[in-house]
Amino acid sequence: MISGLLGLAALAMPALAAAADTGQAAQSLQPLDLTGHWAGYISLVVMVAAYVAAMLEEVTELRKSKPMLLAAALIWFVIVLAYREQGRDELAVAAFRGNLQTYIELLLFIMVSMTYLNAMEDMRIFDALKVWLVTKHLSYRQLFWITGFLVFFLSCVVNGLTAGLLMGAVAVAVGKDNPRFVSLACINIVIATNAGGSFSPLGGISTLFVWQHGILGFTEFFKLFLPCLANFLVPALAMHFALPKEIPSIEMAQVELPRGAKRLLVLFGVTIALAVVFDMQLHLPAAAGMMAGLSLLQFFYFYLRKTEKAQALSQSEFSLFFGGGDIHAATANAVRFDIFEKVGRLEWDTLLFFYGAMMGIGGLGYIGYLDAVSHQLYGQLSPTLANIAIGLCSAFVDNGTLMFAILTMHPDITQGQWLLLTLTLGVGGSLLAIGSAPGIGLLGQAKGQYTFSNHMKWCPVILLGYFASIGVHFLVNAHSF
């Protein structure tokens, strides 16, 4: 019997040894907890200092990307040093590469989207829309609602800052003699832009993050349409009665769209469709579909350049040979069909800021701080209260940064709670004029008419719309919880 037991033990020894080796290997792949380490303390101080410097950009005139880029470099430098002390620096390098891949996918997606928007601007598509609205001789109240609804739907596919500035230009042009209308219209535009961008994965950085991480599918975002509509309508209805009733009298010259403008809009739609198909059907990053769309835009510009009218070509050759004013027109035409000129006009300061923010927050997450925050936030509070509180924070802190931080925490919450978080982070920035990019942009565009204090006066009704959207979400999406 004893020999039999010894035989069984001998047979079990290799399996036990293999299990022990597997356990040790798994443990060796786990990140180190550096929350109490010198590297953790340094990283935390550096990130806080960088974010404070970014928030003081208007005071110091130091572009926000500079401190964030430096912070990201320093954080990963100390992380790798700490791991090298343990002989495991390859793990930190692999973590850095993972965060870098996430950023690159975001960068390529935004690059293509904003390149198309710059192309549309050069084709005067936005100018034509602005002139069309202004020349309709509508009342102030009608323009208030039209600009609100237009930017609500436009921000689903167009960068929120671009959409907000476009409608802000309409409000300023129409209400140049009525500051009260401009102020109320700008507040409405900020709310509508943030609300419209929250029910589409293409509407903003935070929704793009959630889609990019595979948390929610492309069509699942549209469950937030009614909550976002409520967020826009509640304060808009309150402001409606404070609007002047008169009809403004203003005339503007007509804008003639250049050749290819309408086809450019079709190409943009095709590019968005490619991004969705690549993600949902081919399971490739959405950025791959966007890059395919960029190639279509390049070929389209090549076609436009090669098929210019013979008369225009002859005039350009004549001017180039003999000299004359048309040489400037020829140069401008070459620039108009230059894709790389449009890429160069991207908001690179913002894109580099997000690199610093994403890599810095990713570093803090790898150190272990975000897990600790997640346990406190989602462990001590209910997911609903936690998501509502995080949404309120987006009035002070960029929602894209907050969303990336939450995604790095990996909270174990239901689909309904992810939708709630997407909603609150998207619309929470409307509470303050400085809470979102459209608000900051309009403060400069309508300077003296739309102000921080004017926006604050309507904060109670905006907050009412915030909670109304949450209530509608729980009502219409109850099955998601």
C-alpha positions, 0 to 999 in steps of 0.5 A: 500500500505504501509503495502504491502511495509512493508511486502515485506521489511520484506520478503527481510530482511532475504535474505539481511542478508544472503547476508551480512553474505556471503560477510563478510565470503568471506572477512574474507577468503581473505588474508591480505595485509601485503606489508606495514606491519612490517612482510612484510618488514622483509620477503622481507629483509630475502628473498633477503638476503637468495638469495644473500647468495645462489648466493655466494655459491662458494665464501662462501662455504656455501651450498645454501640450508641452507640460503633458509631453514632458510629464509622460516622458518622465513618468515612463522613465521612472517606471522603467527604472523601477522595473529595471531594479527588479530585472523586469524592465521588458514588462514596463516596455510592453505596457508602454507599447500597449498604451502607445498603440491605443493612442496611435489608433485615436490619432489616425482616426482624428487626423482623417476626420479633421483633414476632411473638415479642413477640406470642407472648409476650403471648399466653403461648405461651412460658409455656404451653410452659414450664409443660407441660414443668415439670409432666411430672415428668420426671427431670433427665436427661430434661429435659436432653435434651428442653430441648436438642432443643426449643431445637435445633429452635426456634432454626431459626425463633426468635431464638436469645436468645429460644429460649435464655432460654425453655429456660433458664427451664425449667432454672432452674424445675426445678433451683432446688434442684440447681445442678449440673443448672442449670449443665449444662442451660444449657451444653447449651442454649447449644450446642444453640441455636447449633447449631440456628440454624446450619442455617437461614437464619432461625436467626441474623444470620450465616446471614441475611446469607449468604442475603440476599447470595444466596451460598446458597439457602434449602434449601442451608442444610439440608445442615448439619443433620447437622454441626450435630446432631453439634456438639450431640450430642457434648458433650451425651453427655459431660455426660449422665453428670455429670447427677443421676438424680433426679426433681425435684418441682415444681408450677406453675399451668396457663396458659390461652392467650388467644383467637387464640394458636393462629392467631397461630402459624399466621400466623407460619408463613405469614409465614416461608413468604411470605419464602421464596416472595418470595425463591425464586420472585419474586426479591424480598428476603425482607424483602418477604415478612416485611413482607407477613406483618406486614400479616397480623398487623395485620389479625388484631389488628384482627379480634380487637379488633373481635370481642371478646365483647359481654359483655366490651365491655359490662363495659368500657363500664360500668366506663369510665362508672362507674369501677372496676378494669376500666378497667385491664383495658380499657387492657391489652387495647388494648395487647395488640392494639397492633402498634406497642407490640410494635415498640417492645419490640424489641432496638433497642440490638442493631439499632443496634449492627449498623447501626454494625458493618455500616456501619463494616465496609462503610467499611473494606472500601471503603477497601481493608482487607478486600481486604488481609486477604482476600488474607492470610487466603485467600491464605496459608492454605487456605480450610479452615484460614481458615474454621476459624480464623474460626469459633474467633474467633467465641468472642470476636467477634460472628459476625454482624459477622465474617460481614459482614466476610467477605462484604465481602471477597468470597473466591473459595471453593466452596459447600462452603467457604461452608457450612463458614464458616456452620457454624463461625461459627454453632457457634464461639460455643459455646466460651465463655459470652460467645461468643453472645447465648444464653450472655450471656443465660443468665449473667444469668438463671441467675446464680450457677448458670451461670457463665463458669468452669463453661462453661470446664470443658466447653470441651474437649468443646465443642471436640471437638464443633466439630471433629466437626461439621466432620468430618461436614460434609466427610463428608456434603457432599463433593460441594459442594467 
